[in-house]
Each structure stands twice: as C-alpha cells, then as structure tokens.
Amino acid sequence: MNRPDLTDALDAALPQTQCTRCGYPDCHAYAHAISEGEAEINQCPPGGAEGIARLAQITGRPVIPLNPDNGHEGPRHLAVIDENWCIGCTLCLAACPVDAIVGGPKRMHTVIDPLCTGCELCIPVCPVDCISLVNVTGERSGWQAWSAPQAAEARERYAFHAFREARDERERNERLAAAALARSRPRP
C-alpha cells in the first residue's frame, strides 16, 4: 500500500470525532502521521482498544495498550448547553469541528444531539462554563459506542466545516484587500 492509500485506510479506521486527543489537529493528520511512522497506533481514546486493533491490522504493527497520555477509553459523551447560562458568545460554534452547535451572536446556543461527536472542544472555550457532558452510551465505549455510519457522517461534516472556514477566511481576506485598495486610491 502506498502512503496516500495507507493514510486513507487508517483515516477510515478512526472514529472521526476530530477531538485532537491524539495530539494532531484532526483524524486525517493523525492517520498521516501513523503512515509516515511519526505516530504510534495507540493515541486515539475514542477508538479505544478496538481502534488500536484496527490500526494494527492495517499497519502490521503489534497491538499495544492505549497511551494514557492521550486519555482513556470511555463512553461517548454529548455536549449539553445550559440555556440559562449561555450568553451567545459564539466561541463554541467556532470550536465545534463538525458544526453540531447552532446559534447566533448574543442568542442561546444548542447542540444538535445526533451530530455531536463528544470531542469536548467546546468546553474549554466557553467563558461562562455553561457546557457539560452527558454519557449517551452507558457502559459501551470505543467502537461499541460509535458506529461506522456515525464516523462517516462526522468525516463529511468535518470536511464541510474545514471548507467553510477556508472559504470564509478567503472571502474575509478579499474584502480586506478590496478595502485597503479603495483607501489607497486618491479621492476626487
């Protein structure tokens, strides 16, 4: 398997929570690092033991325990926003890698439950600590708490999130460049 194919196969074996607990900015970057020999196969807490076994099978590496520096395997969580405390700062909107949080400036935000990957990235950015996690899978953890269709949908949502962010940045830069050009022209 060549490196791009290996990266794609590894990426497909990851749960796509985009949680960054592996130490990489997203699941694809982690898969790429594994394919390049820069990362171990035991850095994905959401994938857990089954995820490590999947990555071991693809890479031919031995199965090793989950690295505790990256976290622990556990049940899948859902972010919940306390409507009484939410101030509508929008920081959680930008932090959510799969756009599972909706709302607007100075308006209450909410989580679209079936889309939330439980990545926890919204929690540290909330200035009023109105986001908490609830266990949605009971005792099930790792791949027993997450399905292949959920991972595929999360991958698609993350790709659109990244596309939207790049588009918004490009449009912002174009507006700024146009405004700078307009200011540099002599006035009649």
Beta strands, then each sheet from edge to edge (+ up, - down):
strand 1: 77-81
strand 2: 101-102
strand 3: 110-111
strand 4: 131-135
sheet 1: 1+ 4-
sheet 2: 2+ 3-
end
